[in-house]
Amino acid sequence: MHWRALRSPGIGTALVLPGFGEFIEKYHETAADLLARGFDVYVMEWSGQGLSTRALRNHDKVHVPDFARYLIDLGRMVDTVLPPRDGARPRLAIGHSLGAHLLLRYLKDHPRAFDVLLFSSPMIDINYGRLPRWLARAIVGGACALGLSRAYVFGARDYDRRRVRFEGNRLTSDPARFLEPHAWIGRNPELSIGGPTFGWLRAAQHSIATTERPGYCRDIRVPILVLAAAVDRVVSIEAARHLSKELPNATHIEFTDAAHELLRERDSVRALVWQQIDGFLGVAPSLSPPGPSAPEN
Protein backbone atom coordinates (compact mmCIF):
# COMPACT_ATOMS: atom_id res chain seq x y z
CA MET A 1 0.00 0.00 0.00
CA HIS A 2 1.04 3.55 -0.69
CA TRP A 3 0.06 6.72 1.14
CA ARG A 4 1.05 9.93 -0.60
CA ALA A 5 2.72 12.69 1.38
CA LEU A 6 0.29 15.33 2.60
CA ARG A 7 2.36 18.03 0.95
CA SER A 8 3.74 17.56 -2.54
CA PRO A 9 6.52 16.84 -2.98
CA GLY A 10 7.20 15.02 0.27
CA ILE A 11 10.56 15.24 1.99
CA GLY A 12 11.38 11.65 1.09
CA THR A 13 10.17 8.09 0.62
CA ALA A 14 9.68 5.67 3.54
CA LEU A 15 9.39 1.91 3.04
CA VAL A 16 8.06 -0.04 6.02
CA LEU A 17 8.89 -3.76 6.24
CA PRO A 18 6.73 -5.63 8.79
CA GLY A 19 7.67 -8.45 11.09
CA PHE A 20 6.69 -12.09 11.15
CA GLY A 21 2.98 -12.75 10.66
CA GLU A 22 2.10 -9.07 10.33
CA PHE A 23 -0.08 -7.34 7.77
CA ILE A 24 -0.23 -3.83 6.36
CA GLU A 25 -3.21 -2.71 8.43
CA LYS A 26 -1.14 -3.01 11.62
CA TYR A 27 1.01 -0.13 10.37
CA HIS A 28 -1.67 2.52 9.78
CA GLU A 29 -0.49 4.38 12.89
CA THR A 30 3.15 4.27 11.79
CA ALA A 31 2.05 5.46 8.35
CA ALA A 32 0.28 8.42 9.99
CA ASP A 33 3.42 9.26 11.98
CA LEU A 34 5.54 9.23 8.82
CA LEU A 35 2.99 11.26 6.86
CA ALA A 36 3.02 13.86 9.63
CA ARG A 37 6.77 14.17 9.05
CA GLY A 38 6.39 14.69 5.30
CA PHE A 39 7.19 11.23 3.90
CA ASP A 40 5.56 9.26 1.12
CA VAL A 41 4.86 5.89 2.77
CA TYR A 42 4.95 2.39 1.31
CA VAL A 43 4.19 -0.76 3.32
CA MET A 44 4.56 -4.26 1.87
CA GLU A 45 3.57 -7.74 3.03
CA TRP A 46 5.87 -10.73 2.88
CA SER A 47 4.89 -13.88 1.03
CA GLY A 48 2.73 -16.09 3.23
CA GLN A 49 1.20 -13.44 5.46
CA GLY A 50 -1.39 -10.69 5.24
CA LEU A 51 -3.20 -10.91 1.92
CA SER A 52 -0.15 -12.29 0.12
CA THR A 53 -0.12 -15.76 -1.46
CA ARG A 54 0.25 -18.69 0.91
CA ALA A 55 2.75 -21.49 0.26
CA LEU A 56 0.69 -24.30 1.76
CA ARG A 57 -2.88 -25.52 1.55
CA ASN A 58 -3.36 -24.66 5.21
CA HIS A 59 -3.84 -20.89 5.08
CA ASP A 60 -2.63 -20.28 8.63
CA LYS A 61 0.80 -21.92 8.31
CA VAL A 62 3.64 -19.53 7.51
CA HIS A 63 6.14 -21.49 5.46
CA VAL A 64 9.10 -20.76 3.22
CA PRO A 65 11.88 -23.24 2.43
CA ASP A 66 14.43 -20.45 2.10
CA PHE A 67 14.53 -16.74 2.95
CA ALA A 68 15.58 -16.10 -0.64
CA ARG A 69 11.83 -15.96 -1.34
CA TYR A 70 11.54 -12.88 0.87
CA LEU A 71 14.59 -11.25 -0.68
CA ILE A 72 13.00 -11.63 -4.12
CA ASP A 73 9.90 -9.89 -2.75
CA LEU A 74 11.96 -7.01 -1.40
CA GLY A 75 14.03 -6.69 -4.58
CA ARG A 76 10.91 -6.41 -6.70
CA MET A 77 9.47 -3.84 -4.33
CA VAL A 78 12.56 -1.65 -4.52
CA ASP A 79 13.09 -2.06 -8.27
CA THR A 80 9.54 -1.79 -9.58
CA VAL A 81 7.41 0.04 -7.00
CA LEU A 82 9.51 2.62 -5.15
CA PRO A 83 10.27 5.85 -7.04
CA PRO A 84 13.87 6.25 -8.24
CA ARG A 85 16.39 7.58 -5.75
CA ASP A 86 16.55 11.35 -5.60
CA GLY A 87 19.41 13.01 -3.78
CA ALA A 88 17.09 15.77 -2.61
CA ARG A 89 14.48 13.32 -1.27
CA PRO A 90 16.13 10.51 0.68
CA ARG A 91 14.95 6.92 0.83
CA LEU A 92 14.21 5.70 4.34
CA ALA A 93 13.62 2.02 5.16
CA ILE A 94 12.09 0.88 8.46
CA GLY A 95 12.36 -2.82 9.25
CA HIS A 96 10.65 -4.36 12.24
CA SER A 97 11.92 -7.71 13.57
CA LEU A 98 11.85 -10.07 10.54
CA GLY A 99 11.69 -6.98 8.31
CA ALA A 100 14.93 -5.66 9.82
CA HIS A 101 16.64 -9.02 9.33
CA LEU A 102 15.65 -9.14 5.67
CA LEU A 103 16.67 -5.52 5.19
CA LEU A 104 20.12 -6.40 6.53
CA ARG A 105 20.31 -9.32 4.09
CA TYR A 106 19.24 -7.10 1.18
CA LEU A 107 21.74 -4.38 2.05
CA LYS A 108 24.60 -6.86 1.89
CA ASP A 109 24.12 -7.04 -1.88
CA HIS A 110 22.63 -3.55 -2.37
CA PRO A 111 24.44 -1.32 0.17
CA ARG A 112 23.31 1.91 -1.53
CA ALA A 113 19.63 1.08 -2.00
CA PHE A 114 18.61 3.38 0.89
CA ASP A 115 19.95 6.57 2.41
CA VAL A 116 19.00 5.95 6.03
CA LEU A 117 17.63 2.97 7.98
CA LEU A 118 15.69 2.21 11.14
CA PHE A 119 15.78 -1.23 12.72
CA SER A 120 13.01 -1.87 15.26
CA SER A 121 13.62 -4.90 17.51
CA PRO A 122 15.68 -6.54 14.75
CA MET A 123 15.58 -10.33 14.39
CA ILE A 124 19.34 -10.78 14.38
CA ASP A 125 18.74 -13.96 16.35
CA ILE A 126 15.69 -15.62 17.90
CA ASN A 127 15.07 -15.57 21.63
CA TYR A 128 14.61 -19.23 22.58
CA GLY A 129 14.08 -18.46 26.26
CA ARG A 130 15.69 -21.09 28.48
CA LEU A 131 16.29 -23.48 25.57
CA PRO A 132 19.95 -23.42 24.44
CA ARG A 133 20.38 -22.25 20.88
CA TRP A 134 22.26 -25.39 19.84
CA LEU A 135 19.43 -27.55 21.13
CA ALA A 136 16.77 -25.45 19.39
CA ARG A 137 18.63 -25.83 16.11
CA ALA A 138 19.05 -29.56 16.65
CA ILE A 139 15.33 -29.99 17.30
CA VAL A 140 14.36 -28.03 14.19
CA GLY A 141 16.88 -29.86 12.04
CA GLY A 142 15.70 -33.22 13.36
CA ALA A 143 12.05 -32.40 12.74
CA CYS A 144 12.78 -31.41 9.15
CA ALA A 145 14.90 -34.54 8.62
CA LEU A 146 11.88 -36.57 9.74
CA GLY A 147 9.70 -34.96 7.07
CA LEU A 148 7.99 -32.46 9.35
CA SER A 149 9.14 -29.28 7.61
CA ARG A 150 5.53 -28.34 6.80
CA ALA A 151 4.24 -29.07 10.29
CA TYR A 152 3.69 -26.34 12.86
CA VAL A 153 6.47 -25.77 15.35
CA PHE A 154 5.66 -26.92 18.87
CA GLY A 155 2.93 -24.75 20.38
CA ALA A 156 1.64 -23.26 17.11
CA ARG A 157 -1.75 -24.08 15.62
CA ASP A 158 -4.44 -22.52 13.46
CA TYR A 159 -5.67 -19.06 14.47
CA ASP A 160 -8.50 -19.00 16.99
CA ARG A 161 -9.69 -15.65 18.35
CA ARG A 162 -10.95 -17.38 21.50
CA ARG A 163 -7.36 -18.13 22.56
CA VAL A 164 -6.18 -14.52 22.30
CA ARG A 165 -5.12 -13.12 25.69
CA PHE A 166 -3.47 -9.80 26.46
CA GLU A 167 -2.12 -11.05 29.79
CA GLY A 168 1.37 -12.47 29.39
CA ASN A 169 1.74 -11.45 25.74
CA ARG A 170 5.26 -10.79 24.45
CA LEU A 171 4.45 -7.98 22.01
CA THR A 172 3.20 -4.80 23.71
CA SER A 173 2.07 -3.39 27.05
CA ASP A 174 -0.79 -1.49 25.38
CA PRO A 175 -4.07 -3.46 25.57
CA ALA A 176 -5.84 -1.57 22.77
CA ARG A 177 -2.95 -1.90 20.35
CA PHE A 178 -2.57 -5.57 21.24
CA LEU A 179 -6.23 -6.30 20.43
CA GLU A 180 -6.49 -4.09 17.33
CA PRO A 181 -4.97 -6.62 14.85
CA HIS A 182 -7.50 -9.20 15.98
CA ALA A 183 -10.29 -6.78 15.16
CA TRP A 184 -8.83 -6.45 11.66
CA ILE A 185 -8.77 -10.25 11.37
CA GLY A 186 -12.39 -10.33 12.52
CA ARG A 187 -13.29 -8.09 9.60
CA ASN A 188 -11.13 -10.06 7.15
CA PRO A 189 -10.18 -13.61 8.24
CA GLU A 190 -7.74 -13.86 5.30
CA LEU A 191 -5.31 -11.82 7.41
CA SER A 192 -4.92 -14.54 10.03
CA ILE A 193 -1.89 -16.73 10.62
CA GLY A 194 -1.42 -19.49 13.15
CA GLY A 195 2.36 -19.66 13.37
CA PRO A 196 5.51 -20.84 11.61
CA THR A 197 6.36 -24.31 10.36
CA PHE A 198 9.54 -26.17 11.22
CA GLY A 199 10.63 -25.42 7.64
CA TRP A 200 10.18 -21.69 8.19
CA LEU A 201 12.16 -21.83 11.42
CA ARG A 202 14.96 -23.82 9.75
CA ALA A 203 15.09 -21.23 6.95
CA ALA A 204 15.26 -18.47 9.59
CA GLN A 205 18.12 -20.22 11.39
CA HIS A 206 20.05 -20.65 8.14
CA SER A 207 19.52 -16.98 7.26
CA ILE A 208 20.67 -15.90 10.72
CA ALA A 209 23.79 -18.03 10.32
CA THR A 210 24.48 -16.18 7.07
CA THR A 211 24.44 -12.77 8.78
CA GLU A 212 26.76 -14.07 11.52
CA ARG A 213 29.63 -14.67 9.13
CA PRO A 214 32.74 -12.61 10.01
CA GLY A 215 32.76 -9.26 8.24
CA TYR A 216 29.21 -9.62 6.93
CA CYS A 217 28.30 -6.02 7.79
CA ARG A 218 31.60 -4.44 6.77
CA ASP A 219 30.32 -2.72 3.60
CA ILE A 220 26.98 -1.52 5.02
CA ARG A 221 27.91 2.08 5.78
CA VAL A 222 24.51 3.78 5.53
CA PRO A 223 23.41 5.45 8.81
CA ILE A 224 21.31 3.00 10.86
CA LEU A 225 19.33 3.61 14.03
CA VAL A 226 18.86 0.36 15.96
CA LEU A 227 15.95 0.50 18.41
CA ALA A 228 15.68 -2.39 20.86
CA ALA A 229 13.61 -3.46 23.85
CA ALA A 230 16.00 -4.37 26.66
CA VAL A 231 13.85 -7.29 27.85
CA ASP A 232 12.60 -8.46 24.45
CA ARG A 233 11.20 -12.02 24.69
CA VAL A 234 10.86 -12.54 20.92
CA VAL A 235 14.30 -11.73 19.54
CA SER A 236 17.76 -11.71 21.09
CA ILE A 237 18.80 -8.36 22.56
CA GLU A 238 22.39 -9.59 22.81
CA ALA A 239 22.46 -10.25 19.06
CA ALA A 240 21.11 -6.75 18.38
CA ARG A 241 23.84 -5.24 20.54
CA HIS A 242 26.49 -7.23 18.72
CA LEU A 243 25.10 -6.15 15.33
CA SER A 244 25.22 -2.49 16.32
CA LYS A 245 28.90 -2.86 17.19
CA GLU A 246 29.63 -4.59 13.88
CA LEU A 247 27.87 -2.02 11.69
CA PRO A 248 30.24 0.82 10.73
CA ASN A 249 27.63 3.59 11.11
CA ALA A 250 25.01 2.45 13.64
CA THR A 251 23.40 4.14 16.63
CA HIS A 252 21.97 1.76 19.25
CA ILE A 253 19.14 2.81 21.60
CA GLU A 254 17.48 0.52 24.16
CA PHE A 255 14.17 1.03 25.95
CA THR A 256 14.09 -0.57 29.38
CA ASP A 257 10.32 -0.58 29.92
CA ALA A 258 9.06 -1.78 26.55
CA ALA A 259 8.12 -4.98 24.75
CA HIS A 260 8.93 -6.23 21.26
CA GLU A 261 6.62 -4.02 19.17
CA LEU A 262 8.20 -0.64 19.92
CA LEU A 263 6.13 1.18 17.28
CA ARG A 264 2.95 -0.24 18.81
CA GLU A 265 3.76 0.26 22.48
CA ARG A 266 1.81 2.45 24.91
CA ASP A 267 1.83 6.19 24.20
CA SER A 268 4.57 7.07 26.69
CA VAL A 269 6.98 4.58 25.09
CA ARG A 270 6.00 5.55 21.53
CA ALA A 271 6.72 9.19 22.36
CA LEU A 272 10.26 8.25 23.44
CA VAL A 273 10.74 6.06 20.37
CA TRP A 274 9.68 8.81 17.99
CA GLN A 275 11.79 11.33 19.87
CA GLN A 276 14.84 9.20 19.06
CA ILE A 277 13.73 8.71 15.44
CA ASP A 278 13.11 12.43 14.92
CA GLY A 279 16.49 13.32 16.35
CA PHE A 280 18.21 10.74 14.17
CA LEU A 281 16.42 11.84 10.98
CA GLY A 282 16.47 15.55 11.79
CA VAL A 283 12.74 15.93 11.18
CA ALA A 284 9.74 17.05 13.20
CA PRO A 285 6.05 16.15 12.97
CA SER A 286 3.36 18.65 12.06
CA LEU A 287 1.53 20.14 15.03
CA SER A 288 -1.56 18.01 14.45
CA PRO A 289 -0.50 14.62 13.05
CA PRO A 290 -3.27 13.46 10.70
CA GLY A 291 -4.57 9.97 10.15
CA PRO A 292 -3.41 8.31 6.94
CA SER A 293 -5.26 9.14 3.77
CA ALA A 294 -6.90 6.40 1.75
CA PRO A 295 -4.20 3.92 0.64
CA GLU A 296 -3.53 2.93 -2.91
CA ASN A 297 -3.27 -0.81 -3.60
Buried (B, 14 or more C-beta within 10 A) or exposed (E): BBBBBBEEEBBBBBBBBBBBBBBBBBBBBBBBBBBBBBBBBBBBBBBBBBEBEBBEEBBBBBBBBEBEBBBEBBBEBBEEEBEEBEEEBBBBBBBBBBBBBBBBBBBBEBBEBBBBBBBBBBBBBBBBEEEEBEEBBEBBBEBBEEEBBBBBBEEBEEBEEEEEEEEEBEBBBBEEBBEBBEEBBEEEEEBBBBBBBBBBBBBBBBBBEEBBEEEBBEEBBBBBBBBBBEEBEBBBBEBBBBBBEBBEEBBBBBBEEBBBBBBBBBEEBBEBBBEBBBEBBEBEBEEEBEEBBEBEE
